[in-house]
Amino acid sequence: MLGWSSSRRLAQIIPAAPAAAIAEALGGDTITDVLLHFPRDYHHGSGVDVEDARPGDVVTMTGTVTGARQTTTRRGQFMYTITLDSGRQKVNAIFFNSRYIARQLAPGTKAMVTGKLGFYRTTAQLSHPEFMVIPAPGKRGVMTGGMKKLAEFGSPGQLEALLTSLEYLPVYPTKKGTTSWMVLAAVDAVLKQLPPIDEPLGTTPEGFVSFDEAIRGIHQPDHRGPGVFADRIKYNEALSLALVLALARADNDRRTAPAAPPVAGQQSRAEKLLAGLPFEMTGGQKTVIGEISSDLSHTRPMARLLQGDVGTGKTLVALAGMLQVVDNGMQCALLAPTEVLATQHGATLSAQLERAGCAARVVVVTGSMKQKDKQQALLDIVTGQADIVVGTHALLQEGVEFFNLGLVVVDEQHRFGVEQRDRLRDSRDDGITPHLLVMTATPIPRTIAMTTFGDLSVSTLVELPGGRQPITSVVVPGHKPAWVSRTFERIREEVAQGSQAFVVCPTIDGPGGAEEMYHSLSAEIFPELSVGLVHGRLPGDDKEAVMADFAAGTIDILVATTVIEVGIDVPNATVMYIRDADRFGVSQLHQLRGRIGRGSKPSLCLMHTDQPEDSDSFARVTAVAATQDGFELAELDLRARREGDVLGTAQSGGRRRVRLLDLVDDGEIIRRAAADAAELVATNRQLAEQLVGDVAEEERDYIDKT
């Protein structure tokens, strides 16, 4: 971690059997693997405060048996109940059909128990917990369940000395074959033999404990609690990410790009586009166009992220930048994640250019193109006849050569990897690096942007263009038939007024799937209307034909899966019914909803769910319905999915890079790390490279949003 690791094998410190079991569970057999396996929780003192625990929580207590009684249940089962008193709190432990336990846990016995907490009336109790008898000196102890593994690490007396010496008792995540007790004992053995760790940064960062203190304290906190040690570990994790990005940013700054300053007067396609708009641009659009224009004017390659919620006008901003590059005699490439989106981008850009009277040629390249058409497109690209090239991954294949590529635009950045993103930038053989603009319609909280796009400057669009109407969102509980019926009535009313509707399903087949819904709507509910169907299994040409018919208004209701999540622009669609909305993620629901409300009419999104109203799933859908603030929803999504999914950092080369860092709550640490990383790369690049040297080149895809 950040310049520190040890190759010493765990089996050199603890017995071979538990060492092998722990190594298999952790996926590594060194002491580094063990010490970077952090506790998931802590019990303060000799156990957790039972009063603060909830039913079902696993609690651990050490205390003395102060009471015991033997009874028989109505079914004739032998039941032995003890009261364990830690001096601060009491808990009852109940054992069934285990008469030997009455001898092992007699009154006066000191023991440690661990099990799931329950309550009988108001009394806390554990049902058949694991336990360890802590014997008097010279006596033999007893261990049960997972605690039996502790016998391999020492006598009960030695283990009691360890457990009672801990201010906070750590609880470790485990897999089959291991227990938290095993990891606890292994960590203690490792720490006893671990020499002081040198500070990887040379000096301890101000405001943090040393790295040596942090590694020891995260496992065995003192009176300060685990937080002060966890903060240093979090800082190291944030700094590791920030250094990789800062190095990438510095490498980008060393490259040379073709300068493309604004062209003034009648020769400027960019000016003509903006002057001919039928609406007033938002202040945000004007600002971001200025930022991009300034970047393109220099020989330092632009590396900018353009984020904007659905409907904020990112495509117009990107087109203005592309035309500035075309004005300077160069080509632009727009990379889109799907053929549908690439085709629609091509049509949209062409229409905007034609409306503005701009002489710029748009060429679309997709994998399913007819060979003859593809060959012509490739010829137009290599000869410079194509000014703006829109394509899917097909643009990344061999055989696609640009005449003079000056700008690469990547739409829906999270659908592409960094390697894919940079392949077009590295396609020139003259040492020139095209400018780069990446776009995303998924709003990114600042902390995520800093840890995943730290190599990019960030521009944000938040205002909706004039004339756009807000979307009213309503949750439709499935257990209220009248609400479901009213949903279809509202769709009929919207269509009667000349509008169109989306009906979105989570699956293609099965109950509630797109196929079933299509047949139900077309044959039973709306036989008088034109109902279309589109999903991922349809051939590409059929999909595009259905989309085109819907965009042209010949289809009243389009039943679809998430293939319409991005890139579908039908201003006449004013109502969306999302079936089983609880089966979609927060960002998915927000993106789907963004397919309506794109015109001047008020729009309505109806989110159906069969989940109970007191469930987390229902609450999540309700939260999405309650706001259209994409940044608020992105934070909600982040809290639900945690950073591993958002960052793509859960695994990298088999090792977790982010274990403790919380992108919602640790913003201050992340900002500090980003600033420190930038300073370190500027003042001591060699040390910065050494600190992230364990991140092999092929492993650096943990920045990749896949």
NULUM-509066 format. One line per 3 residues: their letters; for each residue x, y, z of C-alpha. Coordinates in Angstrom, 2 decimals. Layout:
BEGIN
A) X:Y:Z  ... $
end
This chain:
BEGIN
MLG) 0.00:0.00:0.00  1.46:3.31:-1.17  5.07:2.24:-1.25 $
WSS) 4.91:-0.39:1.52  4.63:-4.14:1.28  6.22:-7.21:2.81 $
SRR) 6.81:-10.52:1.07  7.25:-12.41:4.34  4.93:-15.42:4.39 $
LAQ) 2.27:-15.75:7.03  3.26:-19.42:7.53  6.61:-18.21:8.89 $
IIP) 4.79:-16.62:11.83  1.71:-18.73:12.65  1.02:-22.48:12.42 $
AAP) 0.78:-23.90:8.91  -2.88:-25.02:9.04  -4.46:-21.67:9.99 $
AAA) -1.96:-19.86:7.73  -3.13:-21.91:4.74  -6.82:-21.37:5.59 $
IAE) -6.39:-17.61:5.97  -4.29:-17.34:2.80  -6.96:-19.15:0.78 $
ALG) -9.70:-16.92:2.20  -7.78:-13.68:1.59  -6.29:-14.65:-1.74 $
GDT) -2.75:-13.99:-0.51  -0.27:-15.53:1.89  1.93:-12.63:2.96 $
ITD) 1.76:-10.55:6.09  0.79:-7.63:3.86  -2.32:-9.51:2.79 $
VLL) -3.25:-10.07:6.41  -2.53:-6.54:7.64  -4.48:-4.98:4.77 $
HFP) -7.50:-7.12:5.67  -9.10:-4.52:7.90  -11.81:-5.08:10.53 $
RDY) -15.37:-4.45:9.42  -16.47:-3.50:12.93  -15.30:-3.16:16.52 $
HHG) -16.70:-4.04:19.92  -15.66:-1.52:22.51  -14.09:-2.95:25.64 $
SGV) -14.98:-6.57:26.36  -17.98:-6.50:24.07  -20.60:-4.45:22.32 $
DVE) -23.14:-2.38:24.15  -26.17:-4.62:23.89  -28.45:-1.63:24.36 $
DAR) -27.14:-0.19:21.07  -27.39:-3.46:19.14  -30.32:-4.53:17.02 $
PGD) -31.99:-7.91:16.81  -29.98:-10.12:14.49  -26.65:-8.35:15.18 $
VVT) -23.77:-10.61:16.15  -22.51:-9.53:19.57  -19.53:-10.65:21.61 $
MTG) -19.20:-10.40:25.38  -16.70:-11.47:27.99  -17.98:-11.78:31.54 $
TVT) -18.78:-14.01:34.47  -21.70:-16.44:34.72  -23.73:-14.95:37.56 $
GAR) -26.81:-17.10:37.22  -27.90:-20.40:35.67  -31.06:-22.47:35.50 $
QTT) -32.15:-25.72:33.91  -35.66:-26.09:32.49  -37.58:-28.21:30.02 $
TRR) -39.55:-26.78:27.11  -43.14:-27.79:26.36  -41.80:-30.20:23.77 $
GQF) -39.51:-31.83:26.32  -36.26:-30.20:25.22  -33.61:-29.65:27.87 $
MYT) -32.83:-25.91:28.11  -29.94:-24.37:30.02  -29.97:-20.58:30.50 $
ITL) -27.12:-18.53:31.93  -26.76:-14.86:32.72  -23.40:-13.42:31.69 $
DSG) -22.35:-10.19:33.42  -19.52:-8.11:31.96  -19.69:-5.57:34.76 $
RQK) -21.33:-3.05:32.43  -24.13:-5.08:30.94  -25.85:-8.43:31.12 $
VNA) -27.11:-10.87:28.53  -28.83:-14.25:28.75  -27.45:-17.17:26.74 $
IFF) -29.72:-20.14:26.05  -28.56:-23.65:25.10  -30.86:-26.48:23.97 $
NSR) -30.27:-30.23:24.45  -26.68:-29.66:25.59  -26.44:-31.00:29.15 $
YIA) -22.64:-30.92:29.11  -22.76:-27.12:28.88  -24.24:-27.00:32.37 $
RQL) -20.92:-28.36:33.65  -18.79:-26.08:31.49  -20.69:-22.83:32.19 $
APG) -21.50:-23.19:35.86  -22.00:-20.06:37.99  -18.70:-18.32:38.66 $
TKA) -17.20:-19.36:35.32  -15.50:-16.66:33.28  -16.33:-16.96:29.58 $
MVT) -16.58:-15.22:26.26  -19.69:-15.74:24.14  -20.57:-14.66:20.62 $
GKL) -23.86:-15.04:18.77  -26.89:-13.34:17.22  -28.76:-11.03:19.51 $
GFY) -32.46:-11.49:20.16  -34.91:-10.20:22.74  -37.47:-11.98:24.86 $
RTT) -39.82:-9.24:25.96  -37.20:-6.67:26.97  -34.40:-9.06:27.94 $
AQL) -31.40:-9.45:25.62  -30.51:-13.02:24.86  -28.30:-15.17:22.64 $
SHP) -29.51:-18.51:21.37  -26.88:-21.27:21.42  -23.88:-18.94:21.07 $
EFM) -20.30:-20.05:20.57  -18.26:-19.68:23.72  -14.81:-19.93:25.21 $
VIP) -14.28:-20.72:28.86  -11.44:-18.66:30.28  -9.93:-20.91:32.97 $
APG) -8.21:-20.10:36.19  -4.42:-20.46:36.13  -3.39:-24.08:35.72 $
KRG) -6.82:-25.17:34.57  -7.88:-26.32:31.10  -10.13:-24.12:29.00 $
VMT) -12.98:-25.01:26.66  -13.74:-23.58:23.21  -16.69:-24.19:20.88 $
GGM) -17.62:-23.39:17.30  -15.33:-21.03:15.43  -13.44:-20.30:18.61 $
KKL) -11.91:-23.79:18.49  -9.52:-22.49:15.84  -8.01:-20.23:18.48 $
AEF) -6.50:-23.24:20.21  -3.88:-23.33:17.46  -2.61:-19.90:18.50 $
GSP) -2.09:-20.47:22.22  -3.68:-21.45:25.48  -7.00:-19.97:26.64 $
GQL) -5.08:-17.99:29.22  -2.87:-16.43:26.55  -5.86:-15.69:24.39 $
EAL) -7.71:-14.15:27.30  -4.68:-11.92:27.91  -4.88:-10.81:24.28 $
LTS) -8.62:-10.29:24.19  -8.83:-8.48:27.51  -5.89:-6.24:26.56 $
LEY) -7.72:-4.87:23.55  -9.48:-1.58:24.08  -11.54:-2.37:20.98 $
LPV) -12.24:-5.93:19.86  -11.98:-6.09:16.04  -14.47:-8.08:13.98 $
YPT) -13.12:-9.26:10.62  -14.93:-10.20:7.41  -14.37:-13.90:6.80 $
KKG) -14.97:-16.65:4.29  -15.58:-20.36:4.64  -12.79:-22.05:6.55 $
TTS) -11.87:-19.01:8.65  -13.33:-17.10:11.54  -12.87:-13.58:12.86 $
WMV) -11.12:-15.12:15.85  -8.52:-16.75:13.58  -7.76:-13.53:11.75 $
LAA) -7.59:-11.63:15.05  -5.04:-14.07:16.46  -3.03:-14.13:13.20 $
VDA) -2.91:-10.33:13.06  -1.73:-10.17:16.67  1.05:-12.66:15.95 $
VLK) 2.13:-10.66:12.89  2.11:-7.32:14.71  4.25:-8.75:17.52 $
QLP) 6.96:-9.61:14.98  6.52:-6.62:12.68  9.42:-4.15:12.88 $
PID) 8.55:-0.44:12.77  7.41:0.58:9.28  9.21:3.54:7.75 $
EPL) 7.05:6.43:6.66  6.49:5.89:2.89  6.15:9.63:2.31 $
GTT) 9.37:10.45:4.14  7.54:12.47:6.76  4.16:11.95:8.38 $
PEG) 1.48:14.12:6.73  0.38:16.91:9.03  -2.75:16.04:10.97 $
FVS) -2.37:12.27:10.61  -0.72:9.53:12.65  2.31:7.78:11.21 $
FDE) 1.79:4.91:8.81  3.25:2.49:11.34  0.79:3.67:13.98 $
AIR) -2.07:3.41:11.50  -1.32:-0.20:10.50  -1.12:-1.27:14.13 $
GIH) -3.96:0.89:15.40  -6.47:-0.07:12.73  -6.29:-3.62:14.06 $
QPD) -5.78:-2.89:17.76  -7.09:0.61:18.51  -6.13:2.30:21.76 $
HRG) -8.23:4.72:23.81  -8.49:7.04:20.78  -10.66:4.52:18.96 $
PGV) -10.22:3.25:15.40  -11.14:6.51:13.63  -7.78:8.26:13.90 $
FAD) -5.99:5.23:12.43  -8.63:4.64:9.75  -8.24:8.26:8.58 $
RIK) -4.56:7.70:7.80  -5.35:4.52:5.87  -8.06:6.39:3.96 $
YNE) -5.60:9.17:3.16  -3.13:6.64:1.77  -5.85:5.07:-0.37 $
ALS) -6.97:8.46:-1.66  -3.38:9.52:-2.29  -2.66:6.32:-4.22 $
LAL) -5.55:7.05:-6.58  -4.70:10.74:-6.79  -1.03:10.10:-7.62 $
VLA) -1.86:7.83:-10.56  -4.19:10.50:-11.92  -1.78:13.35:-11.22 $
LAR) 0.96:11.47:-13.07  -1.41:10.91:-16.00  -2.29:14.60:-15.98 $
ADN) 1.40:15.53:-15.96  2.08:13.13:-18.84  -0.74:14.72:-20.81 $
DRR) 0.70:18.17:-20.19  4.00:17.03:-21.72  2.32:16.10:-24.98 $
TAP) 1.74:18.43:-27.90  -1.67:19.04:-29.46  -2.63:20.89:-32.64 $
AAP) -3.70:24.40:-31.65  -7.21:25.21:-32.90  -8.02:28.81:-31.96 $
PVA) -11.41:30.37:-32.78  -11.80:31.55:-36.38  -13.59:34.88:-36.62 $
GQQ) -15.99:36.20:-39.21  -17.93:34.46:-41.94  -15.43:31.62:-42.09 $
SRA) -16.36:30.47:-38.60  -18.71:27.51:-38.60  -18.78:27.60:-34.80 $
EKL) -20.02:31.21:-34.73  -22.60:30.48:-37.42  -23.95:27.51:-35.44 $
LAG) -24.41:29.49:-32.24  -25.79:32.57:-33.99  -28.47:30.52:-35.74 $
LPF) -29.86:28.76:-32.68  -33.66:29.02:-32.34  -33.30:29.44:-28.55 $
EMT) -31.17:31.27:-26.02  -28.28:29.25:-24.63  -28.06:28.85:-20.87 $
GGQ) -25.37:30.66:-18.95  -23.74:27.32:-18.21  -23.55:26.41:-21.90 $
KTV) -21.90:29.74:-22.73  -19.36:29.29:-19.92  -18.45:25.73:-20.88 $
IGE) -18.17:26.58:-24.59  -15.69:29.28:-23.55  -13.68:26.82:-21.43 $
ISS) -13.48:24.32:-24.26  -12.63:27.01:-26.80  -9.76:28.22:-24.62 $
DLS) -8.40:24.68:-24.20  -8.52:24.00:-27.93  -6.54:27.19:-28.64 $
HTR) -3.39:25.84:-26.98  -0.83:23.20:-27.87  -1.25:21.51:-24.51 $
PMA) -3.81:18.76:-25.18  -7.25:19.45:-23.78  -8.33:16.75:-21.35 $
RLL) -11.77:17.77:-20.13  -14.81:16.03:-18.67  -18.16:17.56:-19.62 $
QGD) -20.85:16.37:-17.25  -24.43:17.44:-17.50  -27.71:15.99:-16.37 $
VGT) -30.11:14.71:-19.00  -31.38:17.56:-21.15  -28.76:20.18:-20.26 $
GKT) -27.44:20.49:-23.81  -24.09:18.70:-23.81  -24.30:17.77:-27.50 $
LVA) -24.58:21.41:-28.58  -21.59:22.36:-26.46  -19.54:19.50:-27.91 $
LAG) -20.56:20.42:-31.46  -19.41:24.01:-30.96  -16.00:22.67:-29.93 $
MLQ) -15.87:20.26:-32.86  -16.65:23.03:-35.35  -13.85:25.16:-33.91 $
VVD) -11.50:22.29:-34.71  -13.03:21.83:-38.18  -12.59:25.58:-38.77 $
NGM) -8.86:24.95:-38.35  -8.81:22.26:-41.04  -8.86:19.23:-38.76 $
QCA) -11.17:16.30:-38.15  -13.13:15.25:-35.07  -14.13:11.79:-33.84 $
LLA) -17.20:11.24:-31.67  -17.16:7.85:-29.96  -20.58:6.51:-28.86 $
PTE) -21.27:3.29:-26.91  -24.08:1.86:-29.08  -25.03:1.83:-32.75 $
VLA) -28.41:3.37:-31.95  -26.76:6.28:-30.18  -24.08:6.68:-32.85 $
TQH) -26.70:6.75:-35.60  -28.83:9.24:-33.70  -25.82:11.46:-33.00 $
GAT) -24.99:11.43:-36.68  -28.53:12.44:-37.64  -28.76:15.10:-34.92 $
LSA) -25.42:16.71:-35.77  -26.21:16.70:-39.49  -29.59:18.33:-38.86 $
QLE) -28.08:21.02:-36.63  -25.39:21.79:-39.18  -27.89:21.95:-42.04 $
RAG) -30.22:24.22:-40.05  -27.32:26.58:-39.28  -26.00:26.47:-42.84 $
CAA) -22.62:25.09:-41.72  -20.59:23.29:-44.38  -19.28:20.33:-42.42 $
RVV) -19.66:16.69:-43.38  -20.69:14.07:-40.80  -19.87:10.40:-41.42 $
VVT) -21.13:7.51:-39.29  -19.17:4.27:-38.83  -20.72:1.24:-37.08 $
GSM) -19.96:-2.47:-37.00  -23.17:-3.50:-38.77  -22.70:-1.22:-41.79 $
KQK) -22.80:-2.81:-45.21  -19.27:-3.42:-46.44  -19.66:-1.07:-49.39 $
DKQ) -20.88:1.78:-47.18  -18.15:1.15:-44.64  -15.43:1.21:-47.27 $
QAL) -16.72:4.54:-48.56  -16.84:5.96:-45.04  -13.26:4.83:-44.36 $
LDI) -12.14:6.39:-47.64  -13.81:9.68:-46.70  -12.06:9.61:-43.33 $
VTG) -8.55:8.89:-44.61  -8.82:11.47:-47.42  -10.15:14.20:-45.14 $
QAD) -13.56:14.41:-46.82  -15.20:13.62:-43.48  -15.05:16.47:-40.98 $
IVV) -16.86:14.83:-38.06  -16.74:11.04:-37.71  -19.32:9.45:-35.42 $
GTH) -18.87:5.82:-34.53  -18.99:2.98:-32.06  -16.12:0.71:-31.03 $
ALL) -15.74:0.17:-34.78  -13.68:3.38:-34.83  -11.08:1.67:-32.63 $
QEG) -10.50:-1.18:-35.06  -7.54:-1.47:-37.39  -8.17:0.02:-40.78 $
VEF) -9.66:3.27:-39.51  -7.15:6.01:-40.39  -7.77:9.72:-40.03 $
FNL) -6.39:12.35:-42.35  -5.85:14.94:-39.61  -7.51:14.11:-36.29 $
GLV) -7.61:17.09:-33.93  -10.29:16.25:-31.34  -11.70:13.08:-29.81 $
VVD) -15.10:13.30:-28.09  -16.23:10.32:-26.00  -19.93:10.17:-25.16 $
EQH) -21.15:8.22:-22.14  -17.59:7.92:-20.81  -18.51:5.23:-18.28 $
RFG) -19.22:2.81:-21.15  -15.59:2.94:-22.28  -12.28:2.09:-20.67 $
VEQ) -9.33:4.44:-20.38  -7.38:2.30:-22.84  -10.21:2.52:-25.36 $
RDR) -10.54:6.24:-24.72  -6.87:6.84:-25.46  -6.57:4.54:-28.47 $
LRD) -7.86:7.21:-30.84  -5.66:9.86:-29.22  -2.60:7.71:-29.88 $
SRD) -3.57:6.92:-33.47  -1.48:9.69:-35.05  2.08:8.76:-36.04 $
DGI) 3.51:12.29:-36.03  3.83:12.72:-32.26  0.77:14.97:-32.09 $
TPH) -1.95:14.18:-29.54  -5.53:15.18:-30.40  -7.53:17.10:-27.82 $
LLV) -9.93:15.05:-25.67  -13.45:15.82:-24.45  -15.32:13.11:-22.54 $
MTA) -19.00:13.47:-21.74  -21.32:11.83:-19.25  -25.00:12.30:-18.51 $
TPI) -24.56:10.62:-15.13  -23.87:13.46:-12.69  -20.73:12.80:-10.67 $
PRT) -20.32:14.06:-7.09  -17.15:16.08:-6.70  -15.37:13.45:-4.65 $
IAM) -15.89:10.81:-7.33  -14.75:13.19:-10.05  -11.56:13.86:-8.09 $
TTF) -10.78:10.18:-7.58  -11.75:8.84:-11.01  -11.31:11.79:-13.37 $
GDL) -8.47:13.57:-11.60  -6.55:13.62:-14.87  -9.29:15.72:-16.47 $
SVS) -10.53:19.25:-16.03  -14.24:19.22:-15.19  -17.02:21.32:-16.71 $
TLV) -20.58:20.99:-15.45  -23.94:21.89:-16.97  -26.84:22.16:-14.54 $
ELP) -29.42:24.45:-16.18  -32.14:23.17:-18.49  -32.49:25.11:-21.76 $
GGR) -35.42:27.51:-22.01  -38.77:25.94:-22.79  -37.95:22.59:-21.20 $
QPI) -40.61:21.47:-18.74  -39.95:19.68:-15.45  -41.08:16.06:-15.14 $
TSV) -43.65:15.04:-12.55  -42.78:11.62:-11.11  -45.23:9.38:-9.25 $
VVP) -44.74:6.01:-7.56  -47.46:3.49:-8.49  -47.79:0.78:-5.80 $
GHK) -48.73:-2.52:-7.40  -50.99:-3.43:-4.48  -53.30:-0.55:-5.43 $
PAW) -55.15:-1.77:-8.57  -56.92:1.57:-8.99  -53.57:3.32:-9.30 $
VSR) -52.37:0.83:-11.91  -55.58:1.26:-13.90  -55.24:5.02:-13.71 $
TFE) -51.72:4.68:-15.13  -53.06:3.27:-18.39  -55.78:5.92:-18.47 $
RIR) -53.14:8.65:-18.24  -51.21:7.08:-21.11  -54.41:7.04:-23.21 $
EEV) -55.09:10.69:-22.33  -51.59:11.78:-23.35  -51.79:9.93:-26.66 $
AQG) -55.24:11.43:-27.30  -53.63:14.86:-27.04  -51.10:13.95:-29.72 $
SQA) -48.23:12.86:-27.47  -46.40:9.55:-27.26  -45.49:7.18:-24.42 $
FVV) -42.72:4.85:-23.30  -43.46:1.67:-21.36  -40.19:0.31:-19.93 $
CPT) -39.76:-3.25:-18.64  -36.80:-4.74:-16.74  -36.68:-7.95:-18.80 $
IDG) -37.55:-9.23:-22.25  -39.26:-12.47:-21.22  -41.36:-13.66:-18.31 $
PGG) -44.11:-11.99:-16.27  -43.90:-8.22:-16.62  -41.33:-8.58:-19.41 $
AEE) -41.33:-6.51:-22.60  -42.76:-9.30:-24.78  -45.67:-9.96:-22.43 $
MYH) -46.34:-6.26:-21.93  -46.31:-5.62:-25.68  -48.88:-8.31:-26.37 $
SLS) -51.06:-7.14:-23.46  -51.02:-3.49:-24.53  -51.45:-4.07:-28.25 $
AEI) -54.15:-6.75:-28.01  -56.08:-5.90:-24.83  -55.46:-2.47:-23.33 $
FPE) -54.73:-0.28:-26.37  -55.94:-2.22:-29.43  -56.89:1.03:-31.13 $
LSV) -53.36:2.48:-30.82  -50.07:1.73:-32.52  -47.79:-0.12:-30.12 $
GLV) -44.14:-0.87:-30.90  -41.57:-3.16:-29.28  -37.80:-2.80:-29.02 $
HGR) -35.27:-4.77:-26.99  -31.71:-6.03:-27.13  -32.43:-9.31:-28.93 $
LPG) -33.91:-7.65:-32.00  -31.58:-7.42:-35.01  -29.87:-4.05:-35.33 $
DDK) -31.82:-3.02:-38.43  -35.16:-3.91:-36.81  -34.27:-1.96:-33.68 $
EAV) -33.33:1.11:-35.66  -36.50:0.84:-37.77  -38.73:0.74:-34.67 $
MAD) -36.84:3.67:-33.12  -37.16:5.63:-36.34  -40.91:4.97:-36.53 $
FAA) -41.34:6.10:-32.92  -39.30:9.24:-33.54  -41.40:9.93:-36.64 $
GTI) -44.62:9.63:-34.62  -46.08:6.59:-36.34  -45.88:4.58:-33.10 $
DIL) -47.98:5.84:-30.19  -46.57:3.64:-27.41  -43.11:2.11:-27.41 $
VAT) -42.57:-0.91:-25.14  -38.86:-1.22:-24.45  -36.11:-2.47:-22.18 $
TVI) -33.14:-0.33:-21.16  -31.97:-0.08:-24.77  -33.65:3.34:-24.70 $
EVG) -31.70:4.43:-21.59  -29.45:6.81:-23.51  -29.49:8.61:-26.80 $
IDV) -33.18:8.49:-27.68  -34.47:11.99:-28.37  -38.22:12.14:-29.01 $
PNA) -39.54:15.55:-27.82  -43.12:14.41:-28.42  -42.87:11.66:-25.76 $
TVM) -44.50:13.04:-22.60  -45.26:10.01:-20.45  -43.22:7.02:-19.29 $
YIR) -44.45:3.99:-17.37  -41.60:2.04:-15.75  -42.69:-1.45:-14.81 $
DAD) -41.08:-2.96:-11.67  -39.04:0.18:-11.12  -37.44:-1.37:-8.04 $
RFG) -35.46:-3.67:-10.33  -33.57:-0.73:-11.80  -30.73:1.20:-10.17 $
VSQ) -31.03:4.82:-9.13  -29.00:6.16:-12.04  -30.85:3.90:-14.48 $
LHQ) -34.22:5.25:-13.35  -32.95:8.79:-13.69  -31.56:8.13:-17.15 $
LRG) -34.75:6.42:-18.29  -36.85:9.31:-17.01  -34.63:11.63:-19.01 $
RIG) -36.08:10.22:-22.24  -39.22:12.32:-21.63  -39.54:16.00:-20.83 $
RGS) -37.39:16.83:-23.85  -39.98:19.05:-25.51  -42.10:21.99:-24.43 $
KPS) -44.97:19.95:-22.95  -45.28:18.94:-19.27  -44.27:15.30:-18.79 $
LCL) -45.13:12.48:-16.40  -43.07:9.49:-15.20  -44.99:6.67:-13.49 $
MHT) -42.79:4.24:-11.52  -44.52:0.96:-10.72  -43.38:-1.33:-7.92 $
DQP) -44.81:-4.36:-6.14  -42.46:-3.96:-3.19  -43.90:-3.31:0.31 $
EDS) -44.07:0.35:1.22  -41.79:-0.20:4.23  -39.04:-1.86:2.15 $
DSF) -35.70:-0.35:1.14  -36.58:-0.95:-2.53  -39.77:1.08:-2.27 $
ARV) -37.88:3.84:-0.45  -35.28:3.95:-3.22  -37.90:4.33:-5.94 $
TAV) -39.66:6.99:-3.88  -36.40:8.90:-3.49  -35.88:8.96:-7.26 $
AAT) -39.44:10.15:-7.81  -38.96:12.93:-5.26  -36.17:14.78:-7.08 $
QDG) -34.74:15.47:-10.53  -31.45:16.69:-9.09  -29.00:14.31:-10.72 $
FEL) -26.22:15.11:-8.25  -28.46:14.33:-5.29  -29.44:11.05:-6.92 $
AEL) -25.83:10.25:-7.76  -24.95:10.57:-4.09  -27.93:8.39:-3.18 $
DLR) -26.72:5.84:-5.72  -23.22:6.01:-4.32  -24.45:5.38:-0.78 $
ARR) -26.42:2.38:-2.02  -23.69:0.81:-4.17  -20.59:2.07:-2.36 $
EGD) -17.37:3.06:-4.07  -16.34:-0.39:-5.27  -19.02:-0.46:-7.95 $
VLG) -18.82:3.19:-8.83  -15.08:3.36:-9.17  -14.42:-0.06:-10.53 $
TAQ) -11.86:-0.40:-7.72  -13.27:-3.43:-5.96  -10.60:-5.57:-7.57 $
SGG) -7.45:-4.65:-9.41  -5.07:-7.44:-10.26  -6.69:-9.43:-7.48 $
RRR) -6.07:-6.75:-4.82  -8.49:-4.22:-3.49  -7.25:-0.67:-3.91 $
VRL) -9.96:1.04:-1.91  -10.99:-0.66:1.33  -11.87:2.06:3.82 $
LDL) -12.23:5.25:1.79  -15.85:6.43:1.64  -16.51:8.73:-1.30 $
VDD) -19.57:10.24:0.33  -18.24:11.00:3.78  -14.50:11.39:3.21 $
GEI) -14.53:14.39:0.90  -12.11:16.39:3.04  -9.53:13.60:2.98 $
IRR) -9.97:13.17:-0.78  -9.48:16.89:-1.42  -6.38:16.93:0.77 $
AAA) -4.94:13.90:-1.03  -5.61:15.40:-4.46  -3.81:18.61:-3.54 $
DAA) -0.88:16.73:-1.99  -0.59:14.45:-5.02  -0.42:17.39:-7.42 $
ELV) 2.30:19.02:-5.30  4.31:15.81:-4.98  4.24:15.10:-8.73 $
ATN) 5.39:18.66:-9.38  8.21:18.62:-6.80  9.32:14.99:-6.61 $
RQL) 8.03:12.94:-9.52  10.45:10.10:-8.78  8.99:9.57:-5.31 $
AEQ) 5.44:9.81:-6.70  6.23:7.04:-9.19  7.83:4.90:-6.49 $
LVG) 4.78:5.23:-4.24  2.47:3.78:-6.90  5.05:1.37:-8.27 $
DVA) 3.03:-1.60:-7.05  0.26:-0.56:-9.44  1.42:-2.38:-12.55 $
EEE) 0.59:-0.82:-15.87  -1.99:-3.48:-16.71  -3.57:-3.01:-13.28 $
RDY) -4.18:0.69:-13.68  -7.56:-0.03:-15.19  -9.01:0.50:-11.72 $
IDK) -9.59:4.01:-13.00  -11.64:2.35:-15.75  -15.40:2.75:-15.52 $
T) -16.60:-0.59:-16.85 $
end
